[in-house]
Amino acid sequence: MLTARKPDIATDDPHLAWSTVPEFAHIYNGASAVIPYVEHYLNHVMAMVRDGHCTDNPALAAELDQFIRQEATHARYHSLFNKRMFGAGYEGLKTVIDRAVDDLQRMKARRSLAFNVAYCAGFETTATFSAKFLLERCFPLFKAGDAYGANLLQWHVAEEFEHRATCHAAFRQVSGNYVVRLAGLAYSFWHINMLFGRATAIVMAVHRADMTQAERRASVRMEKRLIRRQLAYMLPRMLRLLVPYYDPARLAVSPRIAQALDYYRRNDPIRVSFADAVETA
């Protein structure tokens, strides 16, 4: 059963380069700018499935309720974090946000419910592998930095893995058509990465504004290295999404993801990054 956690992770520290590798932090700060609008779209589509297609499946309806609560909380937390960027010279992000909102509204209006749910399922099943990569292969990058930004991402992706199968189940409830699922997967992968990439480019430009040429070249190399590393992990594993009977529910929860889910279930203030807390436990 999904759990809608509300961890107390916010601090007054306005530090945006929350990782000891600033490029790592800013790649995901760019994504953070877009995330609330994607989450709102996901929730609207999943509410349509819950309210119109689950009369014979109360278990899925209950799971969608919890999914919507989780994603609404993610959107709220990211919006709070994003205020720091909008107040620190990242106003150019508004153009990317406007593009995201326009694209998603147009897709809801013009495409079938089945395609919209396939888009959601494609995004969520892709995010599953991103979550595994971040929590299992990037742990050192979450250590010894600012806990707020580090915890925001670690908590979010842990819950992404937890609800890895929800949108896939919703798609099977609405359609289950293999061709539609692949179309939604392909478009969501391109579309989300296009939006995240544009937002990250704006964040990186601000980050590099006062750098020397040598510093800028080093920063660009680091960003490319981080992106290549993630793609090298994710793309081979994503091939399984092409299998007609692929079911993300079969992916086991790793010990580290289970630890993260338990860590962010706490009600007391969390002022230490999960990565640091595990290291010292």
Disulfide bonds with the S-S distance in Angstrom:
none
